[in-house]
């Protein structure tokens, strides 16, 4: 009798975690499922300004995707976005790792100062931060132009946002500045798992600092590096606020559009929500492809 009563209890114990997950999974499906389905449907429709006022949206099926695929400007935006994404993510990772290593070797007071500075940069609202950066690089009253001009460089009234190259350089500085704290804290947390005794033993055996880093530290924190890099690539691929506010400050949008601002321009700017949804679906597919590559590498590591 005790065996018979134990079996239902064991089953309930096994199923309890799944029942507890049902509310969270349900909320997640409702919160993400409806917008995703709406985007997929809208991407196959001719959805413009009239449809916002109740007009039925005619289905054009894959016409929006064909139009985007044959549009040279779309591929220009895609290439520009991917290049900006990977360059920015690489710079962010390098600076984040260096700051994390620095926090691991300095004394407690200096480490707290660095951590507070990173937290302040990370906690600052995006719009407030962009107001400060726009003021710094303002071509008339900006501090950067004033400093460069004061040392004799010809940067008086230089418009940094007018040329695409300098525009994206400033955008990269801003995005990196706002992303480095997350990377530095994550890597520093991973560094706390590296045994100091192992590093001391390697140093006594004659291993240099670079050898200790590449042969001991990196293999141990590789999972942290991988997930942080993946998140950074995804975030930088979908960057919008910084680019949009810089465009509003005085640049040519057609020469500085990334995928996020291009979707906004098609949707809100031109009221062509069908094309905007099609670009959004492409960004989703690109994001899933990048994530799938990382998931496959994780599965390979687990199997090995």
Wavefront OBJ file of the C-alpha trace (Angstrom):
o trace
v 0.000 0.000 0.000
v 2.839 2.349 0.811
v 4.402 1.701 -2.617
v 1.107 2.540 -4.331
v 0.754 5.820 -2.445
v 4.407 6.687 -3.023
v 4.040 6.519 -6.810
v 1.441 9.346 -7.122
v 3.468 11.442 -4.705
v 6.576 10.923 -6.776
v 4.686 11.872 -9.923
v 3.351 15.037 -8.308
v 6.844 15.905 -7.141
v 8.187 15.490 -10.671
v 5.374 17.487 -12.309
v 5.284 20.304 -9.732
v 8.159 22.345 -11.287
v 6.442 22.202 -14.693
v 3.142 23.397 -13.238
v 4.955 26.270 -11.539
v 6.478 27.279 -14.872
v 3.132 27.409 -16.669
v 2.160 30.982 -15.531
v 5.543 32.430 -16.491
v 5.581 30.643 -19.846
v 1.991 31.731 -20.516
v 2.772 35.388 -19.817
v 5.878 35.177 -22.002
v 3.943 33.635 -24.881
v 1.216 36.278 -24.661
v 3.689 39.150 -24.342
v 5.901 38.044 -27.214
v 3.648 35.795 -29.258
v 1.009 38.384 -30.203
v 3.481 41.058 -31.455
v 5.400 38.400 -33.379
v 2.270 37.046 -35.070
v 1.121 40.607 -35.833
v 4.500 41.398 -37.412
v 4.411 38.261 -39.551
v 0.894 38.986 -40.794
v 1.561 42.682 -41.397
v 4.722 41.879 -43.362
v 2.527 40.135 -45.945
v 0.081 43.048 -46.229
v -0.040 46.498 -47.734
v -0.461 48.289 -44.424
v -0.302 52.052 -44.680
v -1.895 55.172 -43.244
v -5.400 54.230 -44.411
v -5.261 50.922 -42.557
v -4.624 52.768 -39.298
v -8.063 54.348 -39.681
v -9.894 51.074 -40.217
v -9.403 50.338 -43.897
v -8.850 46.626 -44.589
v -5.274 45.694 -45.340
v -4.935 43.800 -48.645
v -2.567 40.853 -48.660
v 0.424 41.173 -50.958
v 2.078 38.042 -49.555
v 5.815 38.136 -50.289
v 5.806 41.346 -52.329
v 7.268 43.336 -49.417
v 10.142 40.877 -49.051
v 10.799 40.921 -52.809
v 10.820 44.715 -52.809
v 13.321 44.781 -49.957
v 15.503 42.071 -51.489
v 15.765 44.031 -54.752
v 16.370 47.382 -53.063
v 20.112 48.270 -53.060
v 19.602 50.711 -50.181
v 18.263 47.886 -47.987
v 21.472 45.917 -48.484
v 23.496 49.036 -47.774
v 21.702 49.429 -44.451
v 22.208 45.726 -43.659
v 25.937 45.865 -44.377
v 26.296 49.112 -42.444
v 24.417 47.664 -39.455
v 26.430 44.427 -39.370
v 29.737 46.296 -39.640
v 28.761 48.759 -36.902
v 27.489 45.898 -34.740
v 30.616 43.755 -34.869
v 33.095 46.636 -34.572
v 31.236 48.119 -31.612
v 30.838 44.736 -29.909
v 34.544 43.961 -30.366
v 35.652 47.300 -28.904
v 33.198 46.887 -26.016
v 34.480 43.400 -25.213
v 38.130 44.462 -25.279
v 37.553 47.457 -23.007
v 35.261 45.460 -20.716
v 37.826 42.687 -20.276
v 40.619 45.197 -19.610
v 38.560 47.017 -16.985
v 37.579 43.708 -15.373
v 41.240 42.680 -15.187
v 42.076 46.091 -13.749
v 39.446 45.698 -11.028
v 41.003 42.357 -10.133
v 44.490 43.766 -9.447
v 43.874 47.183 -7.856
v 43.260 47.760 -4.180
v 39.797 47.883 -2.636
v 39.383 51.666 -2.664
v 40.288 52.038 -6.330
v 38.091 49.072 -7.241
v 35.082 50.634 -5.495
v 35.680 53.938 -7.299
v 35.801 52.144 -10.652
v 32.662 50.166 -9.854
v 30.724 53.270 -8.776
v 31.803 55.084 -11.954
v 30.649 52.159 -14.080
v 27.331 51.989 -12.249
v 26.712 55.699 -12.767
v 27.401 55.396 -16.489
v 25.204 52.308 -16.726
v 22.329 53.752 -14.692
v 22.114 57.048 -16.578
v 18.947 57.188 -18.739
v 19.648 57.018 -22.451
v 17.953 60.319 -23.294
v 19.798 62.151 -20.502
v 23.108 60.643 -21.596
v 22.458 61.585 -25.232
v 21.721 65.165 -24.190
v 25.177 65.367 -22.627
v 26.900 63.737 -25.610
v 25.120 66.017 -28.083
v 26.292 68.986 -26.066
v 29.877 67.690 -26.014
v 30.001 67.276 -29.803
v 27.881 70.281 -30.712
v 29.549 71.930 -33.715
v 29.025 75.446 -32.363
v 29.255 75.323 -28.565
v 30.616 71.809 -28.047
v 33.338 71.144 -25.505
v 35.206 68.769 -27.838
v 35.592 71.365 -30.579
v 36.631 73.971 -28.006
v 39.318 71.697 -26.541
v 40.687 70.728 -29.945
v 40.694 74.333 -31.123
v 42.428 75.493 -27.940
v 45.439 73.303 -28.723
v 45.700 74.632 -32.268
v 43.792 71.992 -34.218
v 41.423 73.207 -36.988
v 38.181 72.003 -35.437
v 36.418 75.300 -34.896
v 32.758 74.882 -35.959
v 33.468 71.347 -37.143
v 30.230 69.349 -37.552
v 30.988 65.821 -36.370
v 27.558 64.522 -37.295
v 27.561 65.701 -40.904
v 29.977 63.069 -42.250
v 28.909 59.408 -41.924
v 32.380 58.242 -40.794
v 32.630 60.699 -37.902
v 28.932 60.166 -37.144
v 29.421 56.440 -36.614
v 32.649 57.048 -34.697
v 30.715 59.177 -32.202
v 27.860 56.660 -32.158
v 30.338 53.883 -31.406
v 31.879 55.883 -28.552
v 28.440 56.437 -27.013
v 27.263 52.838 -27.411
v 30.546 51.471 -26.047
v 30.429 53.885 -23.109
v 26.947 52.681 -22.195
v 27.734 48.968 -22.737
v 31.151 48.566 -21.117
v 29.801 48.509 -17.511
v 27.697 45.390 -18.163
v 30.609 43.615 -19.853
v 33.104 44.640 -17.171
v 30.894 43.510 -14.278
v 30.053 40.208 -15.991
v 33.693 39.424 -16.793
v 34.800 40.475 -13.317
v 32.250 38.075 -11.812
v 33.728 35.339 -13.987
v 37.263 36.232 -12.920
v 36.335 35.618 -9.294
v 35.983 31.926 -10.216
v 39.613 31.711 -11.356
v 41.749 30.151 -8.647
v 44.522 32.422 -7.425
v 46.598 29.418 -6.457
v 46.588 28.154 -10.029
v 47.727 31.549 -11.320
v 50.466 31.751 -8.669
v 51.664 28.254 -9.551
v 51.790 29.155 -13.246
v 53.722 32.325 -12.432
v 56.224 30.362 -10.373
v 56.654 27.980 -13.311
v 57.669 30.928 -15.480
v 54.415 31.676 -17.308
v 54.152 35.284 -18.427
v 51.092 37.467 -17.836
v 49.858 36.940 -21.404
v 50.352 33.184 -21.134
v 48.427 33.060 -17.876
v 45.621 35.073 -19.455
v 45.248 33.072 -22.669
v 45.993 29.598 -21.303
v 44.332 29.755 -17.868
v 41.924 32.675 -17.484
v 40.290 32.638 -20.926
v 39.460 28.887 -20.939
v 37.868 29.187 -17.493
v 35.728 32.229 -18.284
v 34.977 31.245 -21.907
v 31.256 30.584 -21.194
v 30.903 34.065 -19.688
v 32.775 35.627 -22.603
v 30.552 33.785 -25.060
v 27.198 34.800 -23.603
v 28.296 38.405 -23.026
v 29.583 38.683 -26.595
v 26.346 37.205 -27.941
v 24.209 39.658 -25.961
v 26.405 42.544 -27.035
v 26.137 41.635 -30.720
v 22.351 41.349 -30.454
v 22.035 44.678 -28.629
v 24.358 46.506 -31.029
v 22.549 45.036 -34.034
v 19.257 46.477 -32.789
v 20.587 49.818 -31.546
v 18.084 52.595 -32.158
v 17.844 55.366 -29.569
v 21.431 56.582 -29.812
v 21.400 56.631 -33.611
v 17.994 58.324 -33.831
v 18.884 61.077 -31.380
v 22.198 61.710 -33.141
v 20.346 61.935 -36.455
v 17.932 64.446 -34.969
v 20.901 66.510 -33.789
v 22.026 67.253 -37.345
v 22.919 64.375 -39.668
v 21.538 63.062 -42.944
v 19.328 60.109 -42.036
v 19.659 58.350 -45.396
v 23.443 58.211 -44.983
v 23.419 57.079 -41.351
v 20.463 54.716 -41.100
v 20.922 51.394 -39.344
v 18.299 48.664 -39.238
v 16.554 50.139 -36.189
v 16.232 53.652 -37.583
v 15.384 52.304 -41.043
v 12.444 50.353 -39.603
v 11.322 53.496 -37.775
v 11.640 55.554 -40.961
v 9.587 53.051 -42.978
v 6.914 52.661 -40.306
v 6.417 55.886 -38.401
v 8.050 58.159 -40.960
v 6.527 56.823 -44.196
v 3.526 54.938 -42.742
v 4.587 51.834 -44.680
v 4.136 49.345 -41.881
v 4.154 46.386 -44.256
v 7.740 47.056 -45.329
v 8.721 47.970 -41.778
v 7.352 44.651 -40.525
v 9.229 42.782 -43.248
v 12.507 44.402 -42.154
v 11.669 43.553 -38.530
v 11.163 39.906 -39.487
v 14.546 39.949 -41.232
v 16.205 41.352 -38.092
v 14.530 38.608 -36.059
v 15.818 35.921 -38.436
v 19.317 37.415 -38.329
v 19.237 37.515 -34.531
v 18.054 33.900 -34.328
v 20.818 32.845 -36.736
v 23.478 34.480 -34.576
v 21.991 32.962 -31.415
v 21.731 29.527 -33.039
v 25.440 29.592 -33.810
v 26.227 30.200 -30.151
v 23.743 27.565 -28.956
v 25.319 24.990 -31.276
v 28.757 25.773 -29.856
v 27.402 25.338 -26.334
v 25.907 21.960 -27.239
v 29.207 20.842 -28.739
v 31.018 21.835 -25.540
v 28.487 19.876 -23.450
v 28.868 16.793 -25.627
v 32.661 16.962 -25.430
l 1 2 3 4 5 6 7 8 9 10 11 12 13 14 15 16 17 18 19 20 21 22 23 24 25 26 27 28 29 30 31 32 33 34 35 36 37 38 39 40 41 42 43 44 45 46 47 48 49 50 51 52 53 54 55 56 57 58 59 60 61 62 63 64 65 66 67 68 69 70 71 72 73 74 75 76 77 78 79 80 81 82 83 84 85 86 87 88 89 90 91 92 93 94 95 96 97 98 99 100 101 102 103 104 105 106 107 108 109 110 111 112 113 114 115 116 117 118 119 120 121 122 123 124 125 126 127 128 129 130 131 132 133 134 135 136 137 138 139 140 141 142 143 144 145 146 147 148 149 150 151 152 153 154 155 156 157 158 159 160 161 162 163 164 165 166 167 168 169 170 171 172 173 174 175 176 177 178 179 180 181 182 183 184 185 186 187 188 189 190 191 192 193 194 195 196 197 198 199 200 201 202 203 204 205 206 207 208 209 210 211 212 213 214 215 216 217 218 219 220 221 222 223 224 225 226 227 228 229 230 231 232 233 234 235 236 237 238 239 240 241 242 243 244 245 246 247 248 249 250 251 252 253 254 255 256 257 258 259 260 261 262 263 264 265 266 267 268 269 270 271 272 273 274 275 276 277 278 279 280 281 282 283 284 285 286 287 288 289 290 291 292 293 294 295 296 297 298 299 300 301 302 303 304
